Amino acid sequence: MTPDDSAYREYADTTQQTDAAAGAWTEDGVVAGADGLAGAEAPIETSGLWRGDTGSLSEPARRALLELVKGPYLSGARSPQLWAALVADERAIRSRLHDLFLDLVIDRVGEFGFVRNVQADGMQAPAAVRTEALTFIDTAMLLVLRQMLLVGEADGRVIVGQDEVYEQLQVHRSADRDEADFTKRLNAAWTKMQNKLRVIHQAGEGRVEISPVLRLIVDADQIEAIAAEYRRIAGGAAGSGTGAGDAGAAGDDLEGVA
């Protein structure tokens, strides 16, 4: 046996051992695995919800995050599973919202949460949450509902009648405003409270439950700003003879409404 033959035998023995451990090439050029099955593919390990998913949140947490971003708020009473997911992964969800320049507001007693644009000192943060333009009557109705909520929430659920709310808003009807036209405006505002802002929910014929989220959606600073605007409009109306409920009266913007 020549030195070259000895070297070849050593190389062949090494190759056979390697093939036995890690698979070998077949005549077709396909790697056969250690179990001897040609073309066998190694399983692809994944912890995502779908192939290529790089997210780290659980599925319930993602659904809760999506509900918050869609707005206007996430309710524990109406979506208990999403609320549980929010509470369980609050820190991670809050972090994802911060990536979008959004802040998370949570009321653990009332079991609801919503997002609002961050207030960042020293920088101009983009407005990620759209605002809903409110007419004067919209704003007035919102304030009446909020006051009813604050007065009655100590006794539990606050359920009021549509006629009760409308009666309190009659003060905003100007002398020259037709009653039918004013009622039409009230009906439009009522529909917005129920379907768009979702701050009232049907609780029987002509009666609604006021959502506790209204207490935080319209905070003390906004109340003061609205009151100041009301005083300004009332002062102008006194001098011009027009009413606060006129179409030209200024409205407000409510943040956090998708």
KEDRENTOR-877439 format. One line per 10 residues: number of its first residue (from 1); their letters; for each residue x, y, z of N, C-alpha, C. Coordinates in steps of 0.05 Angstrom, whole numbers, plus 5000, padded with zeros to 4 digits. Layout:
NUM) a) X/Y/Z/X/Y/Z/X/Y/Z  ...
end
This chain:
1) mtpddsayre) 5017/4976/5000/5000/5000/5000/5018/5025/5000  5013/5043/4982/5029/5067/4979/5019/5087/4999  5035/5108/5005/5027/5129/5023/5001/5142/5013  4998/5145/4986/4974/5157/4975/4950/5141/4981  4952/5114/4979/4929/5096/4985/4921/5099/5014  4941/5101/5032/4935/5103/5061/4921/5129/5067  4929/5150/5054/4916/5176/5058/4887/5175/5048  4882/5162/5025/4856/5161/5014/4837/5145/5032  4847/5122/5043/4831/5105/5061/4823/5121/5086  4842/5137/5097/4836/5153/5121/4814/5174/5115
11) yadttqqtda) 4817/5186/5091/4797/5206/5083/4769/5193/5079  4769/5169/5067/4744/5155/5062/4730/5148/5088  4746/5138/5107/4735/5130/5133/4723/5154/5147  4736/5177/5146/4726/5201/5159/4700/5211/5146  4699/5209/5119/4675/5218/5105/4652/5200/5112  4656/5174/5114/4634/5156/5120/4623/5162/5148  4641/5167/5167/4632/5174/5194/4615/5200/5195  4624/5220/5179/4610/5245/5178/4583/5241/5165  4582/5225/5143/4557/5220/5129/4537/5206/5147  4547/5187/5163/4530/5171/5181/4517/5189/5202
21) aagawtedgv) 4531/5209/5210/4521/5227/5232/4503/5249/5221  4510/5260/5198/4496/5284/5189/4481/5280/5162  4480/5256/5151/4467/5252/5126/4487/5251/5103  4479/5240/5081/4498/5236/5058/4484/5245/5033  4501/5251/5013/4491/5259/4986/4482/5234/4971  4460/5235/4958/4450/5213/4942/4460/5217/4913  4454/5199/4896/4463/5201/4868/4450/5225/4855  4426/5233/4864/4412/5256/4852/4422/5283/4864  4441/5281/4882/4451/5306/4893/4434/5316/4916  4417/5300/4927/4399/5308/4949/4410/5297/4975
31) vagadglaga) 4409/5313/4995/4420/5304/5021/4400/5286/5034  4409/5262/5042/4392/5244/5057/4398/5248/5087  4377/5250/5103/4381/5255/5131/4392/5230/5145  4397/5234/5171/4409/5212/5187/4390/5188/5188  4364/5193/5184/4345/5171/5184/4344/5156/5157  4360/5166/5138/4361/5152/5112/4340/5160/5092  4323/5180/5099/4302/5188/5080/4313/5211/5063  4315/5206/5037/4326/5226/5019/4306/5250/5017  4317/5274/5018/4301/5298/5014/4285/5306/5038  4289/5294/5062/4274/5301/5086/4282/5329/5095
41) eapietsglw) 4262/5346/5101/4267/5373/5109/4266/5375/5139  4285/5391/5150/4284/5395/5179/4261/5413/5186  4246/5408/5208/4223/5424/5215/4232/5453/5221  4215/5472/5213/4221/5500/5218/4207/5508/5244  4223/5516/5263/4211/5524/5289/4202/5553/5287  4177/5558/5297/4166/5585/5297/4148/5588/5321  4149/5612/5334/4131/5618/5356/4111/5639/5349  4110/5647/5323/4092/5667/5314/4064/5656/5309  4046/5675/5303/4018/5666/5297/4015/5657/5268  4033/5665/5251/4033/5657/5223/4062/5657/5213
51) rgdtgslsep) 4067/5644/5191/4094/5643/5180/4104/5671/5174  4128/5676/5185/4140/5702/5181/4132/5723/5203  4115/5715/5221/4106/5734/5243/4130/5740/5261  4136/5765/5265/4158/5773/5282/4148/5787/5307  4122/5788/5311/4110/5801/5335/4116/5784/5360  4116/5798/5382/4121/5784/5408/4097/5783/5426  4076/5797/5420/4052/5797/5437/4036/5772/5432  4021/5763/5452/4003/5741/5449/3979/5749/5432  3964/5730/5422/3941/5738/5405/3921/5754/5420  3913/5747/5445/3894/5764/5459/3905/5792/5464
61) arrallelvk) 3930/5795/5470/3942/5822/5474/3941/5838/5449  3946/5825/5426/3945/5840/5400/3917/5849/5395  3898/5833/5401/3870/5840/5396/3862/5864/5414  3872/5864/5439/3866/5886/5457/3880/5911/5447  3904/5909/5437/3919/5932/5426/3904/5943/5402  3894/5926/5385/3880/5935/5361/3854/5949/5369  3840/5939/5389/3815/5952/5398/3821/5980/5408  3843/5983/5423/3850/6009/5433/3856/6029/5411  3871/6020/5391/3878/6037/5369/3854/6044/5352  3835/6025/5348/3811/6030/5333/3794/6051/5347
71) gpylsgarsp) 3793/6049/5374/3777/6068/5390/3747/6063/5388  3731/6079/5402/3741/6100/5419/3752/6091/5446  3744/6066/5455/3755/6056/5480/3750/6026/5482  3764/6014/5501/3760/5985/5506/3745/5983/5533  3723/5969/5532/3706/5966/5556/3708/5938/5567  3714/5935/5593/3715/5909/5606/3688/5897/5608  3667/5914/5612/3640/5903/5614/3630/5891/5588  3638/5903/5565/3629/5894/5539/3648/5874/5526  3674/5876/5533/3694/5858/5522/3712/5847/5544  3702/5830/5561/3717/5820/5584/3743/5806/5577
81) qlwaalvade) 3744/5791/5555/3768/5777/5547/3790/5797/5539  3782/5817/5524/3802/5837/5515/3811/5853/5539  3793/5859/5558/3801/5873/5582/3822/5857/5598  3816/5831/5601/3835/5814/5616/3862/5813/5602  3862/5813/5576/3888/5812/5561/3902/5839/5564  3888/5861/5565/3900/5887/5569/3913/5889/5597  3899/5880/5617/3910/5881/5644/3934/5862/5647  3933/5839/5635/3954/5820/5637/3980/5829/5623  3977/5842/5600/4001/5851/5585/4002/5882/5582  3993/5895/5603/3991/5925/5602/4018/5937/5595
91) rairsrlhdl) 4040/5928/5608/4066/5941/5603/4075/5938/5574  4071/5914/5562/4080/5910/5535/4062/5926/5516  4036/5926/5521/4017/5941/5504/4023/5971/5505  4028/5980/5530/4034/6009/5533/4059/6016/5517  4079/5998/5517/4104/6003/5502/4099/6004/5472  4082/5987/5462/4075/5987/5433/4061/6013/5426  4043/6023/5444/4029/6048/5439/4049/6072/5439  4068/6071/5457/4088/6092/5458/4104/6094/5432  4108/6071/5419/4121/6070/5393/4105/6086/5372  4079/6089/5377/4061/6104/5359/4054/6132/5369
101) fldlvidrvg) 4069/6141/5389/4064/6167/5402/4036/6168/5414  4028/6146/5426/4002/6145/5439/4006/6138/5469  3989/6149/5485/3990/6143/5514/3965/6128/5521  3968/6110/5540/3945/6092/5549/3934/6103/5575  3908/6106/5575/3893/6115/5599/3876/6092/5608  3879/6083/5633/3863/6061/5643/3849/6068/5669  3824/6060/5671/3808/6063/5695/3802/6034/5705  3816/6025/5725/3814/5998/5735/3787/5993/5749  3776/6014/5761/3751/6011/5775/3728/6008/5755  3728/6027/5736/3707/6026/5715/3712/6005/5694
111) efgfvrnvqa) 3736/5994/5693/3745/5974/5674/3742/5984/5645  3756/6004/5638/3758/6013/5611/3785/6027/5606  3793/6027/5581/3818/6040/5574/3815/6053/5546  3830/6074/5542/3831/6087/5516/3858/6100/5511  3863/6108/5487/3888/6121/5481/3884/6150/5473  3905/6166/5478/3905/6194/5470/3933/6201/5461  3935/6223/5446/3961/6232/5437/3979/6239/5460  4005/6232/5458/4023/6238/5480/4028/6268/5482  4033/6278/5506/4041/6305/5510/4071/6304/5517  4088/6309/5497/4117/6306/5501/4129/6334/5504
121) dgmqapaavr) 4143/6338/5527/4157/6363/5531/4182/6364/5514  4185/6387/5501/4210/6391/5485/4209/6380/5457  4186/6369/5449/4185/6358/5421/4156/6360/5411  4154/6362/5385/4128/6363/5372/4120/6335/5363  4104/6322/5380/4096/6294/5374/4074/6295/5353  4075/6276/5334/4053/6275/5314/4027/6267/5326  4005/6277/5315/3978/6269/5325/3970/6243/5313  3971/6222/5328/3965/6195/5318/3935/6189/5320  3922/6202/5339/3893/6197/5343/3877/6219/5330  3857/6211/5314/3840/6231/5302/3821/6243/5322
131) tealtfidta) 3811/6267/5317/3792/6280/5334/3765/6282/5320  3744/6282/5336/3717/6284/5325/3707/6313/5330  3701/6326/5308/3690/6354/5311/3662/6353/5323  3658/6370/5343/3632/6372/5356/3619/6399/5351  3593/6398/5346/3578/6423/5344/3573/6434/5372  3562/6458/5373/3556/6469/5400/3536/6451/5415  3516/6441/5401/3496/6424/5414/3509/6397/5422  3526/6386/5405/3541/6362/5413/3555/6366/5439  3570/6388/5441/3585/6394/5465/3567/6398/5489  3546/6412/5485/3527/6417/5507/3515/6391/5518
141) mllvlrqmll) 3508/6373/5499/3497/6347/5507/3518/6330/5522  3542/6332/5512/3564/6317/5525/3568/6326/5554  3566/6352/5559/3569/6362/5586/3546/6355/5604  3522/6355/5592/3498/6347/5608/3500/6318/5616  3508/6301/5598/3511/6272/5604/3533/6268/5625  3555/6283/5622/3577/6280/5642/3568/6288/5669  3553/6310/5671/3543/6319/5697/3524/6299/5709  3507/6287/5693/3489/6266/5703/3504/6242/5713  3526/6236/5699/3543/6213/5707/3556/6219/5734  3567/6242/5738/3581/6249/5763/3561/6249/5787
151) vgeadgrviv) 3537/6258/5782/3517/6260/5803/3507/6232/5811  3504/6215/5791/3491/6189/5797/3509/6165/5800  3534/6167/5793/3551/6142/5792/3557/6130/5819  3553/6145/5841/3557/6134/5867/3537/6112/5874  3515/6113/5860/3493/6093/5865/3495/6070/5846  3516/6069/5829/3519/6047/5810/3515/6057/5781  3502/6040/5765/3498/6047/5737/3480/6072/5735  3487/6090/5716/3472/6114/5712/3455/6111/5687  3429/6110/5690/3410/6106/5668/3392/6131/5668  3390/6144/5645/3374/6168/5643/3356/6166/5619
161) gqdevyeqlq) 3336/6183/5618/3318/6184/5596/3326/6205/5575  3320/6199/5550/3326/6218/5529/3312/6244/5534  3287/6243/5543/3272/6268/5548/3285/6285/5570  3297/6272/5590/3311/6287/5611/3334/6303/5600  3349/6291/5583/3372/6304/5571/3363/6327/5553  3343/6322/5536/3333/6342/5518/3322/6366/5534  3309/6361/5556/3297/6382/5572/3318/6401/5582  3341/6390/5591/3363/6407/5601/3376/6424/5579  3373/6415/5555/3386/6429/5533/3368/6450/5520  3343/6452/5530/3325/6472/5519/3334/6500/5524
171) vhrsadrdea) 3351/6504/5544/3362/6531/5550/3378/6542/5527  3388/6524/5510/3405/6533/5487/3389/6539/5462  3363/6536/5464/3346/6542/5440/3341/6572/5440  3348/6584/5418/3343/6613/5415/3314/6619/5409  3306/6644/5414/3277/6651/5411/3268/6648/5382  3286/6652/5364/3278/6650/5335/3282/6622/5323  3291/6603/5340/3296/6576/5330/3271/6559/5331  3263/6549/5308/3239/6532/5305/3243/6507/5323  3222/6499/5337/3224/6476/5355/3231/6450/5340  3219/6446/5317/3224/6422/5301/3253/6421/5292
181) dftkrlnaaw) 3264/6444/5284/3291/6445/5275/3310/6440/5299  3304/6451/5322/3321/6447/5345/3320/6417/5354  3297/6405/5353/3295/6376/5359/3311/6359/5340  3311/6368/5315/3327/6353/5295/3357/6355/5302  3366/6378/5311/3394/6380/5320/3400/6363/5344  3381/6362/5363/3384/6345/5386/3386/6316/5379  3369/6308/5360/3369/6280/5351/3395/6272/5338  3407/6291/5323/3432/6286/5310/3454/6283/5331  3454/6300/5351/3474/6298/5372/3471/6273/5388  3446/6264/5393/3440/6240/5408/3451/6215/5393
191) tkmqnklrvi) 3447/6215/5367/3457/6193/5351/3487/6192/5351  3500/6215/5351/3529/6216/5352/3540/6206/5379  3526/6213/5401/3534/6203/5428/3532/6173/5429  3512/6162/5415/3507/6133/5417/3524/6116/5397  3526/6125/5373/3539/6109/5352/3568/6116/5347  3575/6141/5349/3602/6150/5342/3620/6151/5367  3611/6166/5387/3627/6169/5411/3623/6145/5430  3600/6133/5428/3594/6109/5445/3596/6115/5475  3585/6138/5483/3585/6145/5511/3558/6139/5524  3538/6131/5508/3512/6122/5518/3505/6096/5505
201) hqagegrvei) 3491/6079/5520/3483/6052/5509/3454/6047/5516  3439/6036/5497/3411/6031/5500/3405/6015/5525  3385/6025/5541/3378/6010/5565/3348/6009/5568  3334/6007/5546/3305/6007/5547/3293/6028/5528  3267/6028/5526/3254/6047/5508/3259/6076/5517  3273/6091/5501/3278/6119/5508/3297/6124/5530  3311/6103/5539/3329/6106/5562/3357/6095/5554  3378/6107/5566/3405/6098/5560/3421/6097/5585  3443/6081/5584/3462/6081/5606/3486/6097/5597  3495/6115/5615/3518/6132/5609/3543/6117/5616
211) spvlrlivda) 3561/6115/5597/3586/6101/5601/3605/6116/5620  3617/6103/5640/3635/6117/5658/3660/6128/5645  3665/6119/5620/3689/6129/5606/3686/6159/5600  3662/6169/5600/3657/6197/5594/3671/6215/5615  3674/6205/5639/3686/6220/5661/3715/6227/5654  3729/6209/5640/3757/6214/5633/3761/6225/5605  3743/6217/5587/3746/6228/5559/3745/6258/5559  3726/6269/5575/3724/6298/5579/3734/6304/5607  3759/6313/5609/3771/6318/5635/3766/6347/5645  3777/6353/5668/3771/6379/5681/3782/6402/5664
221) dqieaiaaey) 3805/6399/5651/3816/6420/5635/3799/6426/5611  3788/6405/5599/3770/6409/5576/3744/6422/5585  3735/6415/5608/3710/6427/5618/3714/6457/5622  3736/6465/5633/3742/6493/5637/3744/6508/5611  3757/6496/5591/3760/6508/5565/3733/6512/5551  3716/6491/5554/3689/6492/5542/3673/6514/5556  3674/6515/5582/3659/6534/5597/3667/6563/5589  3693/6567/5585/3702/6594/5577/3691/6601/5549  3690/6581/5532/3679/6586/5505/3649/6591/5506  3635/6577/5524/3607/6582/5528/3602/6611/5537
231) rriaggaags) 3618/6620/5556/3615/6648/5566/3620/6668/5544  3640/6662/5527/3646/6681/5505/3623/6682/5485  3612/6658/5478/3590/6657/5459/3565/6671/5471  3560/6665/5497/3537/6677/5510/3539/6708/5510  3563/6718/5515/3567/6747/5515/3562/6759/5487  3571/6745/5467/3566/6754/5439/3537/6753/5432  3523/6732/5441/3495/6728/5435/3478/6750/5448  3486/6759/5472/3471/6780/5486/3472/6806/5470  3494/6811/5457/3497/6836/5443/3485/6835/5415  3484/6811/5403/3475/6809/5375/3446/6799/5373
241) gtgagdagaa) 3435/6788/5395/3408/6778/5394/3406/6750/5383  3428/6736/5378/3428/6709/5368/3431/6690/5391  3423/6665/5387/3424/6645/5408/3449/6628/5406  3456/6615/5428/3480/6598/5429/3476/6573/5412  3451/6566/5406/3447/6542/5390/3447/6547/5361  3454/6571/5352/3455/6576/5323/3477/6561/5310  3473/6556/5284/3492/6540/5268/3520/6552/5268  3522/6579/5272/3548/6591/5271/3564/6589/5297  3551/6579/5318/3565/6577/5344/3588/6557/5342  3609/6564/5357/3633/6547/5355/3629/6521/5369
251) gddlegva) 3642/6500/5359/3642/6473/5372/3669/6467/5383  3673/6441/5389/3699/6432/5400/3707/6406/5386  3732/6398/5392/3743/6374/5382/3747/6354/5405  3738/6330/5402/3741/6309/5422/3762/6290/5413  3784/6287/5429/3806/6270/5421/3800/6241/5429  3812/6223/5414/3810/6195/5420/3788/6180/5407  3776/6193/5387/3754/6180/5372/3764/6172/5345  3761/6146/5338/3771/6137/5312/3751/6143/5291
end
